[in-house]
Amino acid sequence: MIIVNPDKAKAIWKDKWREARKPLLASLDIEFMKAVETADTEKQAEIASQKQALRDVTQTEIVGNTPEEIKAVWPSVLGDNL
C-alpha cells in the first residue's frame, strides 16, 4: 500500500507551477523592456501586475489531500495544465 504525504505532494505540485511560470516570466521580461524603451508606462504597469500575479501563484491554497484533488488545482494565470 502506498501512502501519499499530502504536504509533500502539494510542495511538489507547487514546484511544477514554478517551472510552468518560468517561461511566462521570461516572456514578460522582454515585453517589459520593450515598454521601457518606448516609455509606455501604462504597459509597464500592466506587465508588472501580470508578473506579480505569477510570483504570487505559489500562495494559492491547495484544498484536498488525495493526488487527484491536488492535481486538480492549477492556477489560471499559468495557462493550460501540463
N, CA, C and O atoms as a Maestro MAE file, in Angstrom:
{
 s_m_m2io_version
 :::
 2.0.0
}

f_m_ct {
 s_m_title
 :::
 protein
 m_atom[328] {
  # First column is atom index #
  i_m_mmod_type
  r_m_x_coord
  r_m_y_coord
  r_m_z_coord
  i_m_residue_number
  s_m_chain_name
  s_m_pdb_residue_name
  s_m_pdb_atom_name
  i_m_atomic_number
  :::
  1 25 0.843 -1.184 0.000 1 A "MET " " N  " 7
  2 3 0.000 0.000 0.000 1 A "MET " " CA " 6
  3 2 0.888 1.247 0.000 1 A "MET " " C  " 6
  4 15 1.834 1.362 0.779 1 A "MET " " O  " 8
  5 25 0.559 2.157 -0.881 2 A "ILE " " N  " 7
  6 3 1.298 3.408 -0.979 2 A "ILE " " CA " 6
  7 2 0.522 4.490 -0.252 2 A "ILE " " C  " 6
  8 15 -0.672 4.685 -0.483 2 A "ILE " " O  " 8
  9 25 1.215 5.184 0.626 3 A "ILE " " N  " 7
  10 3 0.600 6.280 1.369 3 A "ILE " " CA " 6
  11 2 1.224 7.585 0.883 3 A "ILE " " C  " 6
  12 15 2.447 7.725 0.861 3 A "ILE " " O  " 8
  13 25 0.387 8.526 0.499 4 A "VAL " " N  " 7
  14 3 0.846 9.814 -0.005 4 A "VAL " " CA " 6
  15 2 0.860 10.821 1.129 4 A "VAL " " C  " 6
  16 15 -0.121 10.975 1.857 4 A "VAL " " O  " 8
  17 25 1.989 11.503 1.267 5 A "ASN " " N  " 7
  18 3 2.092 12.591 2.232 5 A "ASN " " CA " 6
  19 2 1.536 13.841 1.536 5 A "ASN " " C  " 6
  20 15 2.177 14.369 0.627 5 A "ASN " " O  " 8
  21 25 0.362 14.318 1.944 6 A "PRO " " N  " 7
  22 3 -0.273 15.447 1.246 6 A "PRO " " CA " 6
  23 2 0.580 16.714 1.235 6 A "PRO " " C  " 6
  24 15 0.603 17.433 0.236 6 A "PRO " " O  " 8
  25 25 1.273 16.994 2.323 7 A "ASP " " N  " 7
  26 3 2.090 18.211 2.359 7 A "ASP " " CA " 6
  27 2 3.233 18.152 1.352 7 A "ASP " " C  " 6
  28 15 3.519 19.136 0.671 7 A "ASP " " O  " 8
  29 25 3.883 17.001 1.261 8 A "LYS " " N  " 7
  30 3 4.963 16.847 0.285 8 A "LYS " " CA " 6
  31 2 4.418 16.874 -1.133 8 A "LYS " " C  " 6
  32 15 5.026 17.463 -2.027 8 A "LYS " " O  " 8
  33 25 3.276 16.238 -1.339 9 A "ALA " " N  " 7
  34 3 2.662 16.221 -2.666 9 A "ALA " " CA " 6
  35 2 2.300 17.646 -3.106 9 A "ALA " " C  " 6
  36 15 2.486 18.004 -4.269 9 A "ALA " " O  " 8
  37 25 1.793 18.441 -2.189 10 A "LYS " " N  " 7
  38 3 1.443 19.834 -2.509 10 A "LYS " " CA " 6
  39 2 2.693 20.636 -2.837 10 A "LYS " " C  " 6
  40 15 2.680 21.456 -3.755 10 A "LYS " " O  " 8
  41 25 3.771 20.409 -2.098 11 A "ALA " " N  " 7
  42 3 5.029 21.115 -2.357 11 A "ALA " " CA " 6
  43 2 5.581 20.741 -3.737 11 A "ALA " " C  " 6
  44 15 6.065 21.601 -4.472 11 A "ALA " " O  " 8
  45 25 5.505 19.472 -4.076 12 A "ILE " " N  " 7
  46 3 5.965 19.021 -5.391 12 A "ILE " " CA " 6
  47 2 5.115 19.643 -6.490 12 A "ILE " " C  " 6
  48 15 5.646 20.065 -7.517 12 A "ILE " " O  " 8
  49 25 3.806 19.705 -6.289 13 A "TRP " " N  " 7
  50 3 2.905 20.287 -7.282 13 A "TRP " " CA " 6
  51 2 3.192 21.773 -7.463 13 A "TRP " " C  " 6
  52 15 3.154 22.281 -8.584 13 A "TRP " " O  " 8
  53 25 3.475 22.466 -6.375 14 A "LYS " " N  " 7
  54 3 3.810 23.893 -6.488 14 A "LYS " " CA " 6
  55 2 5.145 24.087 -7.208 14 A "LYS " " C  " 6
  56 15 5.338 25.102 -7.878 14 A "LYS " " O  " 8
  57 25 6.066 23.135 -7.081 15 A "ASP " " N  " 7
  58 3 7.310 23.199 -7.852 15 A "ASP " " CA " 6
  59 2 7.014 23.117 -9.338 15 A "ASP " " C  " 6
  60 15 7.687 23.758 -10.146 15 A "ASP " " O  " 8
  61 25 6.009 22.330 -9.702 16 A "LYS " " N  " 7
  62 3 5.594 22.254 -11.115 16 A "LYS " " CA " 6
  63 2 5.046 23.598 -11.576 16 A "LYS " " C  " 6
  64 15 5.258 24.002 -12.719 16 A "LYS " " O  " 8
  65 25 4.339 24.288 -10.684 17 A "TRP " " N  " 7
  66 3 3.844 25.629 -11.013 17 A "TRP " " CA " 6
  67 2 5.015 26.570 -11.269 17 A "TRP " " C  " 6
  68 15 4.991 27.371 -12.203 17 A "TRP " " O  " 8
  69 25 6.040 26.465 -10.428 18 A "ARG " " N  " 7
  70 3 7.214 27.324 -10.587 18 A "ARG " " CA " 6
  71 2 7.875 27.090 -11.945 18 A "ARG " " C  " 6
  72 15 8.294 28.038 -12.610 18 A "ARG " " O  " 8
  73 25 7.964 25.834 -12.348 19 A "GLU " " N  " 7
  74 3 8.547 25.513 -13.652 19 A "GLU " " CA " 6
  75 2 7.673 26.064 -14.784 19 A "GLU " " C  " 6
  76 15 8.193 26.567 -15.780 19 A "GLU " " O  " 8
  77 25 6.374 25.970 -14.635 20 A "ALA " " N  " 7
  78 3 5.451 26.452 -15.666 20 A "ALA " " CA " 6
  79 2 5.496 27.970 -15.798 20 A "ALA " " C  " 6
  80 15 5.256 28.501 -16.882 20 A "ALA " " O  " 8
  81 25 5.799 28.670 -14.718 21 A "ARG " " N  " 7
  82 3 5.791 30.140 -14.797 21 A "ARG " " CA " 6
  83 2 7.101 30.713 -15.323 21 A "ARG " " C  " 6
  84 15 7.129 31.867 -15.751 21 A "ARG " " O  " 8
  85 25 8.182 29.947 -15.305 22 A "LYS " " N  " 7
  86 3 9.484 30.465 -15.758 22 A "LYS " " CA " 6
  87 2 9.433 31.050 -17.163 22 A "LYS " " C  " 6
  88 15 9.852 32.192 -17.355 22 A "LYS " " O  " 8
  89 25 8.935 30.310 -18.156 23 A "PRO " " N  " 7
  90 3 8.909 30.897 -19.500 23 A "PRO " " CA " 6
  91 2 7.931 32.071 -19.605 23 A "PRO " " C  " 6
  92 15 8.134 32.978 -20.412 23 A "PRO " " O  " 8
  93 25 6.887 32.056 -18.803 24 A "LEU " " N  " 7
  94 3 5.935 33.168 -18.821 24 A "LEU " " CA " 6
  95 2 6.593 34.438 -18.290 24 A "LEU " " C  " 6
  96 15 6.418 35.517 -18.855 24 A "LEU " " O  " 8
  97 25 7.347 34.302 -17.205 25 A "LEU " " N  " 7
  98 3 8.054 35.458 -16.646 25 A "LEU " " CA " 6
  99 2 9.121 35.964 -17.621 25 A "LEU " " C  " 6
  100 15 9.297 37.173 -17.778 25 A "LEU " " O  " 8
  101 25 9.826 35.051 -18.269 26 A "ALA " " N  " 7
  102 3 10.861 35.448 -19.227 26 A "ALA " " CA " 6
  103 2 10.246 36.232 -20.386 26 A "ALA " " C  " 6
  104 15 10.806 37.235 -20.828 26 A "ALA " " O  " 8
  105 25 9.119 35.783 -20.865 27 A "SER " " N  " 7
  106 3 8.434 36.481 -21.947 27 A "SER " " CA " 6
  107 2 7.973 37.873 -21.512 27 A "SER " " C  " 6
  108 15 8.081 38.840 -22.266 27 A "SER " " O  " 8
  109 25 7.461 37.955 -20.292 28 A "LEU " " N  " 7
  110 3 7.019 39.258 -19.772 28 A "LEU " " CA " 6
  111 2 8.196 40.197 -19.540 28 A "LEU " " C  " 6
  112 15 8.058 41.412 -19.681 28 A "LEU " " O  " 8
  113 25 9.346 39.645 -19.186 29 A "ASP " " N  " 7
  114 3 10.539 40.478 -19.025 29 A "ASP " " CA " 6
  115 2 10.887 41.174 -20.343 29 A "ASP " " C  " 6
  116 15 11.238 42.354 -20.364 29 A "ASP " " O  " 8
  117 25 10.785 40.430 -21.427 30 A "ILE " " N  " 7
  118 3 11.064 41.003 -22.748 30 A "ILE " " CA " 6
  119 2 10.060 42.096 -23.079 30 A "ILE " " C  " 6
  120 15 10.433 43.177 -23.533 30 A "ILE " " O  " 8
  121 25 8.799 41.811 -22.851 31 A "GLU " " N  " 7
  122 3 7.752 42.798 -23.134 31 A "GLU " " CA " 6
  123 2 7.930 44.047 -22.266 31 A "GLU " " C  " 6
  124 15 7.691 45.167 -22.717 31 A "GLU " " O  " 8
  125 25 8.349 43.839 -21.024 32 A "PHE " " N  " 7
  126 3 8.558 44.971 -20.117 32 A "PHE " " CA " 6
  127 2 9.680 45.866 -20.641 32 A "PHE " " C  " 6
  128 15 9.564 47.091 -20.637 32 A "PHE " " O  " 8
  129 25 10.764 45.240 -21.091 33 A "MET " " N  " 7
  130 3 11.888 46.035 -21.606 33 A "MET " " CA " 6
  131 2 11.481 46.815 -22.856 33 A "MET " " C  " 6
  132 15 11.919 47.950 -23.049 33 A "MET " " O  " 8
  133 25 10.655 46.219 -23.694 34 A "LYS " " N  " 7
  134 3 10.154 46.939 -24.868 34 A "LYS " " CA " 6
  135 2 9.327 48.143 -24.432 34 A "LYS " " C  " 6
  136 15 9.418 49.216 -25.030 34 A "LYS " " O  " 8
  137 25 8.523 47.964 -23.391 35 A "ALA " " N  " 7
  138 3 7.708 49.071 -22.885 35 A "ALA " " CA " 6
  139 2 8.585 50.156 -22.283 35 A "ALA " " C  " 6
  140 15 8.262 51.339 -22.395 35 A "ALA " " O  " 8
  141 25 9.687 49.777 -21.647 36 A "VAL " " N  " 7
  142 3 10.623 50.757 -21.096 36 A "VAL " " CA " 6
  143 2 11.253 51.554 -22.234 36 A "VAL " " C  " 6
  144 15 11.376 52.776 -22.153 36 A "VAL " " O  " 8
  145 25 11.646 50.859 -23.284 37 A "GLU " " N  " 7
  146 3 12.280 51.522 -24.434 37 A "GLU " " CA " 6
  147 2 11.363 52.534 -25.095 37 A "GLU " " C  " 6
  148 15 11.826 53.553 -25.608 37 A "GLU " " O  " 8
  149 25 10.068 52.262 -25.089 38 A "THR " " N  " 7
  150 3 9.118 53.178 -25.717 38 A "THR " " CA " 6
  151 2 8.469 54.115 -24.706 38 A "THR " " C  " 6
  152 15 7.584 54.899 -25.050 38 A "THR " " O  " 8
  153 25 8.914 54.027 -23.461 39 A "ALA " " N  " 7
  154 3 8.396 54.866 -22.372 39 A "ALA " " CA " 6
  155 2 6.884 54.707 -22.191 39 A "ALA " " C  " 6
  156 15 6.181 55.662 -21.860 39 A "ALA " " O  " 8
  157 25 6.405 53.499 -22.412 40 A "ASP " " N  " 7
  158 3 4.977 53.197 -22.258 40 A "ASP " " CA " 6
  159 2 4.721 52.768 -20.814 40 A "ASP " " C  " 6
  160 15 4.755 51.581 -20.488 40 A "ASP " " O  " 8
  161 25 4.466 53.754 -19.958 41 A "THR " " N  " 7
  162 3 4.306 53.468 -18.533 41 A "THR " " CA " 6
  163 2 3.039 52.665 -18.232 41 A "THR " " C  " 6
  164 15 2.995 51.892 -17.275 41 A "THR " " O  " 8
  165 25 2.025 52.854 -19.048 42 A "GLU " " N  " 7
  166 3 0.790 52.090 -18.856 42 A "GLU " " CA " 6
  167 2 1.049 50.595 -19.090 42 A "GLU " " C  " 6
  168 15 0.610 49.750 -18.310 42 A "GLU " " O  " 8
  169 25 1.759 50.288 -20.161 43 A "LYS " " N  " 7
  170 3 2.100 48.901 -20.476 43 A "LYS " " CA " 6
  171 2 3.031 48.332 -19.397 43 A "LYS " " C  " 6
  172 15 2.902 47.168 -19.019 43 A "LYS " " O  " 8
  173 25 3.957 49.142 -18.909 44 A "GLN " " N  " 7
  174 3 4.868 48.691 -17.852 44 A "GLN " " CA " 6
  175 2 4.090 48.282 -16.605 44 A "GLN " " C  " 6
  176 15 4.378 47.255 -15.991 44 A "GLN " " O  " 8
  177 25 3.108 49.090 -16.242 45 A "ALA " " N  " 7
  178 3 2.300 48.788 -15.057 45 A "ALA " " CA " 6
  179 2 1.482 47.517 -15.265 45 A "ALA " " C  " 6
  180 15 1.349 46.701 -14.353 45 A "ALA " " O  " 8
  181 25 0.942 47.355 -16.457 46 A "GLU " " N  " 7
  182 3 0.152 46.155 -16.777 46 A "GLU " " CA " 6
  183 2 1.023 44.897 -16.674 46 A "GLU " " C  " 6
  184 15 0.612 43.893 -16.092 46 A "GLU " " O  " 8
  185 25 2.208 44.965 -17.236 47 A "ILE " " N  " 7
  186 3 3.122 43.823 -17.211 47 A "ILE " " CA " 6
  187 2 3.594 43.553 -15.785 47 A "ILE " " C  " 6
  188 15 3.700 42.396 -15.375 47 A "ILE " " O  " 8
  189 25 3.876 44.600 -15.036 48 A "ALA " " N  " 7
  190 3 4.302 44.426 -13.640 48 A "ALA " " CA " 6
  191 2 3.220 43.710 -12.841 48 A "ALA " " C  " 6
  192 15 3.522 42.875 -11.989 48 A "ALA " " O  " 8
  193 25 1.980 44.031 -13.112 49 A "SER " " N  " 7
  194 3 0.862 43.376 -12.439 49 A "SER " " CA " 6
  195 2 0.784 41.895 -12.815 49 A "SER " " C  " 6
  196 15 0.549 41.044 -11.956 49 A "SER " " O  " 8
  197 25 0.978 41.595 -14.081 50 A "GLN " " N  " 7
  198 3 0.962 40.206 -14.538 50 A "GLN " " CA " 6
  199 2 2.101 39.414 -13.910 50 A "GLN " " C  " 6
  200 15 1.920 38.266 -13.504 50 A "GLN " " O  " 8
  201 25 3.269 40.030 -13.833 51 A "LYS " " N  " 7
  202 3 4.423 39.356 -13.231 51 A "LYS " " CA " 6
  203 2 4.189 39.100 -11.747 51 A "LYS " " C  " 6
  204 15 4.571 38.049 -11.233 51 A "LYS " " O  " 8
  205 25 3.571 40.043 -11.063 52 A "GLN " " N  " 7
  206 3 3.291 39.853 -9.643 52 A "GLN " " CA " 6
  207 2 2.298 38.714 -9.438 52 A "GLN " " C  " 6
  208 15 2.433 37.932 -8.498 52 A "GLN " " O  " 8
  209 25 1.311 38.622 -10.308 53 A "ALA " " N  " 7
  210 3 0.348 37.527 -10.218 53 A "ALA " " CA " 6
  211 2 1.051 36.181 -10.385 53 A "ALA " " C  " 6
  212 15 0.702 35.211 -9.712 53 A "ALA " " O  " 8
  213 25 2.029 36.117 -11.270 54 A "LEU " " N  " 7
  214 3 2.794 34.885 -11.440 54 A "LEU " " CA " 6
  215 2 3.648 34.585 -10.209 54 A "LEU " " C  " 6
  216 15 3.779 33.429 -9.805 54 A "LEU " " O  " 8
  217 25 4.226 35.624 -9.617 55 A "ARG " " N  " 7
  218 3 5.026 35.409 -8.407 55 A "ARG " " CA " 6
  219 2 4.158 34.931 -7.246 55 A "ARG " " C  " 6
  220 15 4.599 34.135 -6.417 55 A "ARG " " O  " 8
  221 25 2.934 35.418 -7.196 56 A "ASP " " N  " 7
  222 3 2.018 35.071 -6.100 56 A "ASP " " CA " 6
  223 2 1.355 33.708 -6.281 56 A "ASP " " C  " 6
  224 15 0.644 33.246 -5.388 56 A "ASP " " O  " 8
  225 25 1.576 33.066 -7.409 57 A "VAL " " N  " 7
  226 3 0.877 31.825 -7.713 57 A "VAL " " CA " 6
  227 2 1.108 30.753 -6.647 57 A "VAL " " C  " 6
  228 15 0.207 29.960 -6.372 57 A "VAL " " O  " 8
  229 25 2.274 30.714 -6.054 58 A "THR " " N  " 7
  230 3 2.547 29.668 -5.058 58 A "THR " " CA " 6
  231 2 1.845 29.928 -3.733 58 A "THR " " C  " 6
  232 15 1.905 29.097 -2.827 58 A "THR " " O  " 8
  233 25 1.184 31.067 -3.612 59 A "GLN " " N  " 7
  234 3 0.391 31.349 -2.415 59 A "GLN " " CA " 6
  235 2 -1.014 30.763 -2.542 59 A "GLN " " C  " 6
  236 15 -1.794 30.797 -1.591 59 A "GLN " " O  " 8
  237 25 -1.331 30.226 -3.720 60 A "THR " " N  " 7
  238 3 -2.633 29.603 -3.957 60 A "THR " " CA " 6
  239 2 -2.790 28.402 -3.039 60 A "THR " " C  " 6
  240 15 -1.910 27.545 -2.968 60 A "THR " " O  " 8
  241 25 -3.903 28.345 -2.346 61 A "GLU " " N  " 7
  242 3 -4.151 27.231 -1.434 61 A "GLU " " CA " 6
  243 2 -4.614 26.008 -2.218 61 A "GLU " " C  " 6
  244 15 -5.452 26.106 -3.114 61 A "GLU " " O  " 8
  245 25 -4.062 24.878 -1.869 62 A "ILE " " N  " 7
  246 3 -4.484 23.618 -2.463 62 A "ILE " " CA " 6
  247 2 -5.345 22.906 -1.433 62 A "ILE " " C  " 6
  248 15 -4.864 22.461 -0.390 62 A "ILE " " O  " 8
  249 25 -6.624 22.810 -1.750 63 A "VAL " " N  " 7
  250 3 -7.562 22.134 -0.854 63 A "VAL " " CA " 6
  251 2 -7.663 20.689 -1.320 63 A "VAL " " C  " 6
  252 15 -7.787 20.418 -2.514 63 A "VAL " " O  " 8
  253 25 -7.611 19.791 -0.393 64 A "GLY " " N  " 7
  254 3 -7.695 18.373 -0.723 64 A "GLY " " CA " 6
  255 2 -6.406 17.678 -0.338 64 A "GLY " " C  " 6
  256 15 -5.367 18.314 -0.163 64 A "GLY " " O  " 8
  257 25 -6.485 16.375 -0.210 65 A "ASN " " N  " 7
  258 3 -5.319 15.616 0.213 65 A "ASN " " CA " 6
  259 2 -4.986 14.431 -0.675 65 A "ASN " " C  " 6
  260 15 -3.930 13.819 -0.515 65 A "ASN " " O  " 8
  261 25 -5.867 14.099 -1.607 66 A "THR " " N  " 7
  262 3 -5.561 12.984 -2.494 66 A "THR " " CA " 6
  263 2 -4.774 13.518 -3.690 66 A "THR " " C  " 6
  264 15 -4.870 14.700 -4.017 66 A "THR " " O  " 8
  265 25 -4.005 12.660 -4.337 67 A "PRO " " N  " 7
  266 3 -3.268 13.115 -5.521 67 A "PRO " " CA " 6
  267 2 -4.175 13.740 -6.583 67 A "PRO " " C  " 6
  268 15 -3.799 14.718 -7.228 67 A "PRO " " O  " 8
  269 25 -5.352 13.180 -6.759 68 A "GLU " " N  " 7
  270 3 -6.281 13.711 -7.761 68 A "GLU " " CA " 6
  271 2 -6.759 15.113 -7.390 68 A "GLU " " C  " 6
  272 15 -6.847 15.995 -8.245 68 A "GLU " " O  " 8
  273 25 -7.066 15.311 -6.107 69 A "GLU " " N  " 7
  274 3 -7.518 16.630 -5.650 69 A "GLU " " CA " 6
  275 2 -6.400 17.656 -5.770 69 A "GLU " " C  " 6
  276 15 -6.639 18.805 -6.140 69 A "GLU " " O  " 8
  277 25 -5.196 17.241 -5.461 70 A "ILE " " N  " 7
  278 3 -4.051 18.164 -5.534 70 A "ILE " " CA " 6
  279 2 -3.796 18.561 -6.985 70 A "ILE " " C  " 6
  280 15 -3.626 19.742 -7.287 70 A "ILE " " O  " 8
  281 25 -3.768 17.580 -7.880 71 A "LYS " " N  " 7
  282 3 -3.502 17.857 -9.292 71 A "LYS " " CA " 6
  283 2 -4.631 18.626 -9.968 71 A "LYS " " C  " 6
  284 15 -4.431 19.211 -11.033 71 A "LYS " " O  " 8
  285 25 -5.798 18.632 -9.368 72 A "ALA " " N  " 7
  286 3 -6.930 19.361 -9.939 72 A "ALA " " CA " 6
  287 2 -6.774 20.869 -9.791 72 A "ALA " " C  " 6
  288 15 -7.452 21.633 -10.477 72 A "ALA " " O  " 8
  289 25 -5.885 21.301 -8.902 73 A "VAL " " N  " 7
  290 3 -5.679 22.730 -8.679 73 A "VAL " " CA " 6
  291 2 -4.564 23.204 -9.605 73 A "VAL " " C  " 6
  292 15 -3.409 22.799 -9.474 73 A "VAL " " O  " 8
  293 25 -4.933 24.063 -10.533 74 A "TRP " " N  " 7
  294 3 -3.967 24.647 -11.460 74 A "TRP " " CA " 6
  295 2 -4.371 26.105 -11.669 74 A "TRP " " C  " 6
  296 15 -5.384 26.371 -12.317 74 A "TRP " " O  " 8
  297 25 -3.600 27.053 -11.134 75 A "PRO " " N  " 7
  298 3 -3.957 28.464 -11.256 75 A "PRO " " CA " 6
  299 2 -4.093 28.905 -12.727 75 A "PRO " " C  " 6
  300 15 -3.240 28.599 -13.561 75 A "PRO " " O  " 8
  301 25 -5.144 29.604 -13.013 76 A "SER " " N  " 7
  302 3 -5.422 30.017 -14.385 76 A "SER " " CA " 6
  303 2 -4.342 30.931 -14.958 76 A "SER " " C  " 6
  304 15 -4.149 30.973 -16.173 76 A "SER " " O  " 8
  305 25 -3.644 31.657 -14.104 77 A "VAL " " N  " 7
  306 3 -2.598 32.559 -14.560 77 A "VAL " " CA " 6
  307 2 -1.465 31.792 -15.263 77 A "VAL " " C  " 6
  308 15 -0.697 32.380 -16.025 77 A "VAL " " O  " 8
  309 25 -1.365 30.487 -15.007 78 A "LEU " " N  " 7
  310 3 -0.331 29.667 -15.627 78 A "LEU " " CA " 6
  311 2 -0.753 29.110 -16.986 78 A "LEU " " C  " 6
  312 15 0.039 28.453 -17.661 78 A "LEU " " O  " 8
  313 25 -1.965 29.364 -17.378 79 A "GLY " " N  " 7
  314 3 -2.438 28.828 -18.650 79 A "GLY " " CA " 6
  315 2 -2.943 27.407 -18.488 79 A "GLY " " C  " 6
  316 15 -3.416 27.020 -17.420 79 A "GLY " " O  " 8
  317 25 -2.839 26.641 -19.550 80 A "ASP " " N  " 7
  318 3 -3.335 25.265 -19.525 80 A "ASP " " CA " 6
  319 2 -2.479 24.392 -18.632 80 A "ASP " " C  " 6
  320 15 -1.267 24.579 -18.521 80 A "ASP " " O  " 8
  321 25 -3.136 23.433 -17.996 81 A "ASN " " N  " 7
  322 3 -2.466 22.473 -17.133 81 A "ASN " " CA " 6
  323 2 -1.520 21.616 -17.959 81 A "ASN " " C  " 6
  324 15 -1.764 21.357 -19.138 81 A "ASN " " O  " 8
  325 25 -0.440 21.182 -17.327 82 A "LEU " " N  " 7
  326 3 0.566 20.353 -18.014 82 A "LEU " " CA " 6
  327 2 -0.044 19.172 -18.683 82 A "LEU " " C  " 6
  328 15 0.666 18.379 -19.302 82 A "LEU " " O  " 8
  :::
 }
 m_bond[327] {
  # First column is bond index #
  i_m_from
  i_m_to
  i_m_order
  :::
  1 1 2 1
  2 2 3 1
  3 3 4 2
  4 3 5 1
  5 5 6 1
  6 6 7 1
  7 7 8 2
  8 7 9 1
  9 9 10 1
  10 10 11 1
  11 11 12 2
  12 11 13 1
  13 13 14 1
  14 14 15 1
  15 15 16 2
  16 15 17 1
  17 17 18 1
  18 18 19 1
  19 19 20 2
  20 19 21 1
  21 21 22 1
  22 22 23 1
  23 23 24 2
  24 23 25 1
  25 25 26 1
  26 26 27 1
  27 27 28 2
  28 27 29 1
  29 29 30 1
  30 30 31 1
  31 31 32 2
  32 31 33 1
  33 33 34 1
  34 34 35 1
  35 35 36 2
  36 35 37 1
  37 37 38 1
  38 38 39 1
  39 39 40 2
  40 39 41 1
  41 41 42 1
  42 42 43 1
  43 43 44 2
  44 43 45 1
  45 45 46 1
  46 46 47 1
  47 47 48 2
  48 47 49 1
  49 49 50 1
  50 50 51 1
  51 51 52 2
  52 51 53 1
  53 53 54 1
  54 54 55 1
  55 55 56 2
  56 55 57 1
  57 57 58 1
  58 58 59 1
  59 59 60 2
  60 59 61 1
  61 61 62 1
  62 62 63 1
  63 63 64 2
  64 63 65 1
  65 65 66 1
  66 66 67 1
  67 67 68 2
  68 67 69 1
  69 69 70 1
  70 70 71 1
  71 71 72 2
  72 71 73 1
  73 73 74 1
  74 74 75 1
  75 75 76 2
  76 75 77 1
  77 77 78 1
  78 78 79 1
  79 79 80 2
  80 79 81 1
  81 81 82 1
  82 82 83 1
  83 83 84 2
  84 83 85 1
  85 85 86 1
  86 86 87 1
  87 87 88 2
  88 87 89 1
  89 89 90 1
  90 90 91 1
  91 91 92 2
  92 91 93 1
  93 93 94 1
  94 94 95 1
  95 95 96 2
  96 95 97 1
  97 97 98 1
  98 98 99 1
  99 99 100 2
  100 99 101 1
  101 101 102 1
  102 102 103 1
  103 103 104 2
  104 103 105 1
  105 105 106 1
  106 106 107 1
  107 107 108 2
  108 107 109 1
  109 109 110 1
  110 110 111 1
  111 111 112 2
  112 111 113 1
  113 113 114 1
  114 114 115 1
  115 115 116 2
  116 115 117 1
  117 117 118 1
  118 118 119 1
  119 119 120 2
  120 119 121 1
  121 121 122 1
  122 122 123 1
  123 123 124 2
  124 123 125 1
  125 125 126 1
  126 126 127 1
  127 127 128 2
  128 127 129 1
  129 129 130 1
  130 130 131 1
  131 131 132 2
  132 131 133 1
  133 133 134 1
  134 134 135 1
  135 135 136 2
  136 135 137 1
  137 137 138 1
  138 138 139 1
  139 139 140 2
  140 139 141 1
  141 141 142 1
  142 142 143 1
  143 143 144 2
  144 143 145 1
  145 145 146 1
  146 146 147 1
  147 147 148 2
  148 147 149 1
  149 149 150 1
  150 150 151 1
  151 151 152 2
  152 151 153 1
  153 153 154 1
  154 154 155 1
  155 155 156 2
  156 155 157 1
  157 157 158 1
  158 158 159 1
  159 159 160 2
  160 159 161 1
  161 161 162 1
  162 162 163 1
  163 163 164 2
  164 163 165 1
  165 165 166 1
  166 166 167 1
  167 167 168 2
  168 167 169 1
  169 169 170 1
  170 170 171 1
  171 171 172 2
  172 171 173 1
  173 173 174 1
  174 174 175 1
  175 175 176 2
  176 175 177 1
  177 177 178 1
  178 178 179 1
  179 179 180 2
  180 179 181 1
  181 181 182 1
  182 182 183 1
  183 183 184 2
  184 183 185 1
  185 185 186 1
  186 186 187 1
  187 187 188 2
  188 187 189 1
  189 189 190 1
  190 190 191 1
  191 191 192 2
  192 191 193 1
  193 193 194 1
  194 194 195 1
  195 195 196 2
  196 195 197 1
  197 197 198 1
  198 198 199 1
  199 199 200 2
  200 199 201 1
  201 201 202 1
  202 202 203 1
  203 203 204 2
  204 203 205 1
  205 205 206 1
  206 206 207 1
  207 207 208 2
  208 207 209 1
  209 209 210 1
  210 210 211 1
  211 211 212 2
  212 211 213 1
  213 213 214 1
  214 214 215 1
  215 215 216 2
  216 215 217 1
  217 217 218 1
  218 218 219 1
  219 219 220 2
  220 219 221 1
  221 221 222 1
  222 222 223 1
  223 223 224 2
  224 223 225 1
  225 225 226 1
  226 226 227 1
  227 227 228 2
  228 227 229 1
  229 229 230 1
  230 230 231 1
  231 231 232 2
  232 231 233 1
  233 233 234 1
  234 234 235 1
  235 235 236 2
  236 235 237 1
  237 237 238 1
  238 238 239 1
  239 239 240 2
  240 239 241 1
  241 241 242 1
  242 242 243 1
  243 243 244 2
  244 243 245 1
  245 245 246 1
  246 246 247 1
  247 247 248 2
  248 247 249 1
  249 249 250 1
  250 250 251 1
  251 251 252 2
  252 251 253 1
  253 253 254 1
  254 254 255 1
  255 255 256 2
  256 255 257 1
  257 257 258 1
  258 258 259 1
  259 259 260 2
  260 259 261 1
  261 261 262 1
  262 262 263 1
  263 263 264 2
  264 263 265 1
  265 265 266 1
  266 266 267 1
  267 267 268 2
  268 267 269 1
  269 269 270 1
  270 270 271 1
  271 271 272 2
  272 271 273 1
  273 273 274 1
  274 274 275 1
  275 275 276 2
  276 275 277 1
  277 277 278 1
  278 278 279 1
  279 279 280 2
  280 279 281 1
  281 281 282 1
  282 282 283 1
  283 283 284 2
  284 283 285 1
  285 285 286 1
  286 286 287 1
  287 287 288 2
  288 287 289 1
  289 289 290 1
  290 290 291 1
  291 291 292 2
  292 291 293 1
  293 293 294 1
  294 294 295 1
  295 295 296 2
  296 295 297 1
  297 297 298 1
  298 298 299 1
  299 299 300 2
  300 299 301 1
  301 301 302 1
  302 302 303 1
  303 303 304 2
  304 303 305 1
  305 305 306 1
  306 306 307 1
  307 307 308 2
  308 307 309 1
  309 309 310 1
  310 310 311 1
  311 311 312 2
  312 311 313 1
  313 313 314 1
  314 314 315 1
  315 315 316 2
  316 315 317 1
  317 317 318 1
  318 318 319 1
  319 319 320 2
  320 319 321 1
  321 321 322 1
  322 322 323 1
  323 323 324 2
  324 323 325 1
  325 325 326 1
  326 326 327 1
  327 327 328 2
  :::
 }
}
